[in-house]
Amino acid sequence: MTVTQGAGPEEIEVESGAPAPKVDQITVDFGRGDEPSNRAPSKASKALGPPETVDSSAIYKLYRGATGRVKGEPHRVWVEFPALQLCWARYDQPAPAQNRASLLDLGACSYQVTGAGDADGETVHVEILSLVTEFGSRAVAPQGAATDSASEDGASGAILAERDPLPPLPPEPPEMRLSKTPVLVVDGSVGSAIREFAESLQQLLASRDSEGKSGLEFIQARLFQYLWRHQGTSCTEHELYQAQAVLAFNLDPKSGVAYVKDKLKKVSDSDVGEWLADMSQVKGGLDPTLLGNYFSRMDTIGVFKAFVNCLDFSEADLVAALRKLFDTFKPGGEGQVISRIIELFAESYFDQWSRNKDMLPKTFYANSDDIMTTAFSLIMLNTGLHVATKKVKKNASHDITMSPEEFVKNTRRVVTEAAVPDEALQAFYDLVKEEEISMQPMPRAAFARLPVQPDIEGWLYVVQNAQVQRYWAVLALQRMYLFSDKSEVEPAEAMDLKDASACCVTGSAATQDRFHSDLQGGKSNCSCFFGGGGMGELQDQDVMVKAFYVNRQQDGQGPALLRKIVKPRSRLALVAESEDLMEKWVSLIDSGPY
């Protein structure tokens, strides 16, 4: 059987091959990827080795999966390589048996972009087809048919009548064809990852049909190395260190800066300030609240001065400059901290304004003090127009909003009209009234886009309150990030594992009993770990060899996931997709980051 992949079903050529049942007749339990497929590979399998026609990045994209809509409902679709199955499920849920199809039984993947020019925007429509068997319809002559068709010559008829009946003709070999009904139809936006997922699946199926199933088996056995290779080959060593520094800073700013100085050789305060400005403005990923807390320390004045000098205010009026400043970090600390931040900001802004005094509204600052006092006045105005009014009850009997005249009058107590004319103050007032100078964190860069070299990453099933949820887990610098299908920007949970340990469930009879107890009471949600009979026919060893516990110290608040448990405790049950991956999670959690 030969399958030629293309952009649509019309480009697929199917020749005869071994018989195979329809995909919709297959029932596969969770994690049973080691069972033989129902369809023989198109070519004889060669010795186990890496597939030559599949990029490692394509394997990562297939395993990570993509989100889209299946029958109008939000789903994630992915390839579960440990089981060699295409899977799909609602957000954060494991895939039930009816939403699984063997990779060896898929026939084609096609996609097309639809809705070009529509108001709703372009969408990607993906269809995945299976291969089904079709037996030939050649009739087999019944016994004795030859005598009926003998010639009218008596002798000839007598001779034929004395012969044994002709044996029936062998049936034609079954032919493989594409199913008329797709196994799966997914729709997603052009900007989503669904198109790349479809292209990667086309590449994988083409490799399977040209190289045999040995390539799939190699990926199945070496998945951890593929995940590591994806990160290791997609960026330079410097980018990897840079991403690790971001994670270290978000865990503890002091430790993060030490990492920057050691690995990135940013030794001076000026070097560190420039790096922080680059990561917060351009590349994203730094936690703005932690960055603000770091700048509130007295020993970081030199770092902040270098940081603010990297911000470009050359084309910005004073209101726009303040917006840009507080888009990079969230100021923290007392009033004296804000005063120090505004003072250093005023020095940097005055230096850049002095080289471009023609910007509107026209101002005539004599020195940085004029900028600092005007900036403080604008911050007070912003508080009066937007912050304070939110705290006043709706039935307040009087309006507390500051008027333009009051703003000008108050500012005139500290700033002369020669430095900032009334027209400029009125323009500043209108700008602040129209839009608040927000001191909230800036949008974070998607974690998946950061050049992060994690210790390990992959899908984990979290078991709590007899419920099972599926998360994309990333372990880096003794912190585990769990990402929901709903967002790849903010993790649903970030667990500090500095004082935590991990152990496999099969390590003792006590942990096995505890894990079995954790699963009780959730037949509808936990049945994905067991056979079709649910909890009554559970296959303990198949699940427990992939399960492990993360144990934390009793003191402290601990991760939110543990606080959500009905009976709060210091352990969290997790299930990996294979025993090999489970052992790596346990080892890397226990060994630490270095």
N, C-alpha and C positions, 0 to 999 in steps of 0.2 A: 504494500500500500504506500502510495506517495501522496503527500499533501503539499501543495505549493501555496504559501501564504501570500495574501494580497490585501488590498484595502476593502474588498467586499467579497461576498460569496461567489460572484460570477467569475472570480479569478482563481477559484479553487478547483484543482483537478484531482479526482479520486480514482485510484485503480483498485483492483481486487486485493483482498487481504484476509486476515483471520477473522472469524466471527466475533461479534461483540454485542452485548445487550444494550438496550437504550439506556441513556444516562438517567432518565427519570425513573428507572426501575432499580437503581442502585441505592442501597442504604448503607452508610458508612458511619461507624461510631467515632466519637472524638478520639483523635490520636492514634487511630489504627492504620497508620501509614505504612506499616511493614507487611501488610497483607498483599497478596498478588493482585494485579489488576485484572479486570474482566476482558481486557483486550490486549492481544499480543502487540508488541511494538512493530512499526512498519519495516524496520530492518533489524537484523540480528544485532543484539547488544554486544558492544565491544568491551574490552577491559575497562574497569571503572577508572574514569579520568574526567577532568574538567571539560565542560562543553566548550568547543572552540568557537562557536558562532553566537555566544550570548555574552554581552557585556556584564561585568560585575555590578555596574550601576543599574542595569535592568533588573537584575535579581533583587537588589535592594528595594527598588520601586515596587516590584510585585509583592514582596514580603511586607513592606510598609503599607501597601494598599492605597486606596483613594476613596473619597466620599462622593456620593451621588444620590440619585433618587431611583428607587426600584418600586414600580407601581405607585409612584407618587409619594412614597415615604422615604425619609432620609436613611441611607444605609452606608456601610463601608463594605467594599469588596477587596479581597486580598487573596494571595496564594499562601497557603499554609504548607511550606516546604517539608516540615517534618512528617506530614501525612500525605504529601504530594496531591493536594486537593485545592481546587478553586472554591473559595468560601465567600459568603455574603451574609450580613446580619444587620439588624437595627443598631443604631449607635450604642457603643460600649457593651454590646451583648455578644456572647459566644455564638457561633454558627450552629444551628440544629442540623440533624442528619439530612433533612430534605433540602437544605441550603448548601450542600457540598457536592462537588463533582470531581471525579478523578482527572488529573491532568492527562492521563493516558487515554481518556475517552472523549476529550475535546477535539473538535474538528477545525474550527476557524474562529477568528476574532476580527470583526470589522467595525469601523466607526466612520461617522460622517458629521460634519459641522452643519447645523441647521439654524434657521432663524436669522440669517444674515440680513442686517438692516432693520430688524424688528425693534420695537421700543423696548422689549424685554431683554434684548441682547442675544448674542450667539450662544448656542448650547452644543454640547457634544453628545451624540447618540451612539451608544456602544451596544453591539449585539454579539453574543458568544454562542456558537452552535456546537452541537455534539455530533459524533459519528454514530450511525445506526446501521444495522445489517439489513440487507435486502436479498432474499433467496431468489434464484432464477425460476422462471415459470415454464421451462421446457417439459413437455409431457413425456411420460414414460409408458412405452407400449405395454399393455397387459398381456399376461400369458395366454397363448393360443391365438393371438392376433394374426400370426403368420399363416395359419391354416385358412383363416377367413379370406386372406388376400391371395391365396394360391391361384395359379392359372387354372383355366378350365380343363386343361389336359389331365386326364384321370391319373396317369402314371406319375406325373409330377406331383399331383396332390397327394397320392399315396406315399411317395417318398418323403414329402415334407411332413406328412402326418406321423410317420414313424420316428422323426427326429424329436429330441428333447426340446421343450420350450426354450426360447431365447431368454437369457438373463436380463433383468431390467437394466436400463442405462443408468449410470451413476448420476446423481443430482449435480447440477452446476454448483460450483463453489459460491459461497455468499459474496456479495459485493458490498463495499462500504460507501455510504453516501452521507451527505450532510442532512441533519434533521431539518424538517420544515419549520418546526417551532424552536426558537432560541432557548437555550438553557437559562440564559440570563440576559436581561435588557437593562442598561443603566444609562441615565441621563445626568449630565453635569454641565457646569459652566465652562467656558473656554479657558478661563483663568485657573481652573482647578487642576488637580493632578490626574484626572480620569483619562485624559487623552494620552499622557505619557504611560499610564498603566496599560491602556489598550495596545500601544505600540510595543511595549515591553512584552506583553503576552503574545503578540504576533511573533516576535523574535524567539521567544521560548518554544512555541509550538513548531516553528520552522526548524529549530535545532533538534527538537525531539524526533521529527520525521526524517531528518537527514543523518543524524548521528545515533539514533536509537535511545532507549531509556536510560542508558548508563550515565548520560550527562545529568539527568534529573536525580539519579541515585547519588551521584557525587555531590550535588548541591545539598541534597538531603543530609548527607553525612558530614558536610563541611560548612554548614550554614553560619556558624559562629565566625569562621575565618572570612566568609564573604562579607558579613556585616562590618568586621574590622577593616577589611580591605577597602570597602566603599569609602569609609571615612579617611583611611590612610592615603588613598590615591587621589581623592578629590580635592585636596588642598596641600599646601606646602607645610614644611615643618614649622615655619614661623607662624603661619595661620593657625596651626593646631595649638601651639603654645599660647597664642593670643586668645583663642577661644577658651582654653583652660583657665587663663587668667581672669576672663570675664566670670566664669563660674566660681572661681575662688573668691573674687571680689564680692559677688552676690551672696556668698556664704559668710564671709567675714572680710570687710574692707581692708583691715590691717594685714591679714594674711594674703589677700589678693595683691596688694601693693608690693609685699615682699616677693611674691611669685613673679610679678612684673619685673622687679629689679634683678632677680636671679636668672630667669629664663629669657626675658626679652632685653636684658641689659639696659633697662631704663633706670639709670642710677640716680641722677639728680632730680630735684623737685621739678625743674623745668621739663625734663623728659617725661616724668610721671604725669604732670598736668597736661602735656600735649597728647599723651596716649589716652587719658581719660576723656579729653575733648573729642578726639577722633572716634572713640568707641561710643560715646553718648550721642554725638551728632550724626555721624555718617553710618556706622555699622550697627548701632543699636545693641541691646542686650544687657547693658548695665541697669541695675535696679535704681531708679531715680531717687527713691526714698533713702536707700543706703548711701547713695552718692551725696545727698544733702546732709545726712548725718556725719559723713566723713569730713565734709567741708566745715562743719560746725566746730571741729577740734582746733585748738590754738596752734598745734604743731603742723597744720596743713595750710597755713597762710601762703607759703611759697608755692605750694602745689596749685592752690586755687588761683593765685595771680597768673601763673602760666596758663591755667585752664581758661580763664576769662579772656586772656589776650589772644587765644586761638579762635574765639567767636568773632564772626564777621558782622560788624555793625556799620560798615562804611556807607550803606545805602538805606539805613534805618533811622527813622525819627526816634525820639526817646521812648514813646509808648511801644513801638515795634521792637526796639532793643530790649525792653523789659520782658516782653513776651518771649523773645528768643532766649533770654537768659534762663527764665523759669520753665522753658520747654525741655531743658537738659537735666534739671534736677529739682527735687522738691526741698525747699529750705527747711531746716529743722533747728531746734534750739531756741534760746531766749532772744529778747530784743537786741542785745548786744551782738549776737551772731548775725542777725539781719543787717545791723548797722555796718559790721565789718564787710559783709558781702556787698552791700550797696556802695560802700566807699571804694573798694577795689574795682567794682564794675564801673563806677564813675570815672576813675582814672583811665581805664581802657577805652571807654566810650569817648571821652574828651580827646584822647590821642587820635582816634580814628575820625571823629567829627572835625577836628582841626584841619584835616586834609581834604574835607569835602563840606564846606560851610554853606553850600548853595541848596541843600535839601530843604524841603518844605515840611512843616511850617517854619518860617524863618526864625532863627534864634541867634543870640549873640553871647554865648557863654564866655565868661572871662576866665574861668578856671574850672577844675573838676568839682569844686565846692558848689558852684551853681547847678551842676548836673545832679549832684548828690541830694541837695535840698529839694530840687524839683521832683526827683524820683521818689523821695519820701512822701511828698505831697500827693503824687499820683497813686502811690500804694494806699494811702489813707483814703483817697477818693474811691479807689477800687473797692476797698473794704466797705465804705459807706453805701455805695451804689449796689453792690452785689452780695457781699458776705453778710453784713449786718441786717439787711432787709429780709434775708431768708430766715433769720431768727425771730423776727417780729411777728406776732400773731396776726392772722388775716383780718381780725376785727379791730385792728389798731385805729384809734380815733383820729390820729394825725399822721401826716407824711413826714418821715424822717430823712428822706432822700435829700442829699446836698444839691443845691442849685448851682448853676454856673457862676452866678455872682458871688455866692459864698465861697466857692472853690477859688476864684480869683482873689478874693479878699484874704482868705487864709494863706494863700501862697505868697501874697505880697509881703507878708510879715517876715519872710526869709529870703525871698528872691526879688531883685529889683526889676522894674519894667524894662530897663536897658538891656538886661540879660535875656529875659523871656517876655516879649510883648504880650499884651492882653489877647491879641488875635491868636497867638500860639497857644496860650492857656485855654482859650475857648475851643480850639481845634483838638487839643489833648483831651479836654472834657468830653467832647462828642465821641472821640474814638473809644474812650474807656466806657462811656455809657452804652455805646452800641455793642461792645463785646468785652466781657470780663478778661482781665489779665489773670489767666488761670495759673495756679501754682500746683497743679496736679501733674502726676507723672506723664511723660510723653508715651506715645504708642511704642510697645516693645517689638523688636524684631522677632520673627517666628523662630522658635528654638530649632526647628528642623533645618533652617537655613543658616544657622551659625556653624562655622567650621569647627565643630566639636569632635574631639577624639574621646569618646566615652570608654570606660572600662568594659562595658557591655551594654547592649540595648536590644530590645525585642519585645514581643508580646507576652504579657503576664496576665493571669486571671486572679483577681482579688476575691477571696471568699470571706464574707462577713455577714452576720445576721442571716445565715442560711441563704444568702444571695450571691450570685456570681456576676462580676463585671470584668470587662476586658479593657486593659489599658496598654498603651505603648510606653514602655518603661526605659529610662535612660539612667545609668549609674555612672556618676562622674564625681571625683573628689569627695567621696564618702557622703554623697547626697543622691537620693533616688528621686527622679522626676517622673511622675505619672501623668500622661497626657490623654485626655478624653477625645473622642471623635468630634466633639463640639468645637474644639479649639486646638490649633497647633501653635498658638502664640503663648498663652499662659497655661502652665501645667495645672491640672486639677488638684495635684498634691505634690509637695516637695518635702521629703522626709530626710532629716539629718540622721546619718547613720554612724556618727563619730563613736558613740558609746553603744552601738547595737551589735548584735551577733546574728548569725544565721545557722540553721541546722536543717538537714533533710528530714522529711517526715518518717522515712523508713529507718531512721537511726535507732529508734527504740519502740517498744510496744506502747509506752505511754503517749508518745507523740502521734502514733497511728490512731490510738483511741481518741485522742483530742481532736485530730483532724476529722475523723469520722463523725464526731459530735458536732463539729463546726458546720458540717454539711447537712445535718438533720433539719427537717422541717421545710425544706425548699425544693420539693420534688420538681416543680415546674421550671425552676431556674437552674438547679444543679444537675438535671438529667442529661445535660450535654456531656458530662463526664462519664456517663454510664451507657449501658445498652438501651435498646428501645423499651425495655421493661421498667426503666426508671430505677428508683431506689431499691425496689424489690430484687433486682438482678444486677446489683452493682458489681463491677469488676475492680475490687479494691487495689490490686497491685498495679493495674494499668494506670491509675490516677496517682496513687501514693508515691510511685517512683519518680514522678515529675513534680511533686509538691514539696514545699519547704516553708519554714517559719522564719520571720524576721522578729527578733526579740530585742526590746529596748529596756533601758533602765526604768525603774518604777518612778523615780522622781521626774519632775518637769511635766509639761503639758503633753508632749508627744505629738505625732501627726494627727491631723483632723480625722483621717480615716479610722484611727483607733478610738477617737472620742465619739464617733458615730455609732459604735457597736453598742448593742442593747446593754450588755454587761461589760463595762470598760475593762480592758485587760492590757497587758504589756506585750502582746504578740500579734502578728498579722500573718494570716495564711495566704500563700501565693502558690500558683501552679504555672510552671513553664510548659513549653510545647514539646519538650523531649527530656529524657533523663540526662542526656549530655549537657543540655543548656541549663538544667536545674543545678547540676554540679558546678558549673562555671559561675552562676549567680551566687551560690553559697560561698565558693572559694573567694571571689572578688569582694564580696561584702565583708568577709572576715579579714582579708589581707590588707585592706586599706588602699589608698590611692597610689602609693609609690612602691 
